[in-house]
Amino acid sequence: QEKEQIADQVVALLDKRFPGLAAQVELRDVATPLTFHRYTGNWQGTFEGWMITPETWRLRMSKTLPGLGNFYMAGQWVEPGGGVPMVAMSGRNVIQIICKRDKKPFVTTVS
C-alpha cells in the first residue's frame, strides 16, 4: 500500500509539471533496496550499476539492439556509475542519438 501511495504521489507531481502525463502512464513500479537485492543481487540492495574503476570508467554499452527498431536503453546499467544523475545523463544520451538519427537539432532548455 505504501508503494502505491508513493507511485500516486510521483505521478501526480509529474502530471502537474506535464499536464496529461498521468493519463498516459501504463505501468508503475516502485522499488526499494530489498527489491533491488531480490532482482539484481546488488550488494545490500544498492541502486547503482557498475562500480567505477579504472577498467569500467570508459565502458559503454550499446543503447540499441540489432533488429529491434525504435528501441533504446537508458539507465543504471547502460552507463558506469549510478544514481539519478547518471540515469538522467543516460536518457539524455539516448535523446541525442534519436535527434541525430532523425537529423534534428538537440536543444536543451532550463526552465
CORFENWO-V122449 format. One record per backbone hydrogen bond with DSSP energy under -0.5 kcal/mol. NH is the residue of the N-H (numbers start at 0). CO is the residue of the C=O. Records with the same first field share a line. If there is no record, write none. Layout:
NH=CO, CO
//
This chain:
4=0
5=1
6=2
7=3
8=4
9=5
10=6
11=7
12=8
13=9
14=10
15=11
16=12
17=13
20=17
23=19, 20
24=20, 21
30=28
35=31
36=32
37=33
38=34
39=35
40=35, 36
41=35
44=41
45=42
48=80
49=75
52=50
56=52
58=55
60=77
67=64
68=66
70=67
72=62
77=74
78=74
79=58
80=49
85=81
86=82
87=83
88=84
89=85
90=86
91=87
92=88
93=89
94=90
95=91
96=92
97=93
98=94
99=95
100=96
101=97
102=99
103=98
106=104
//
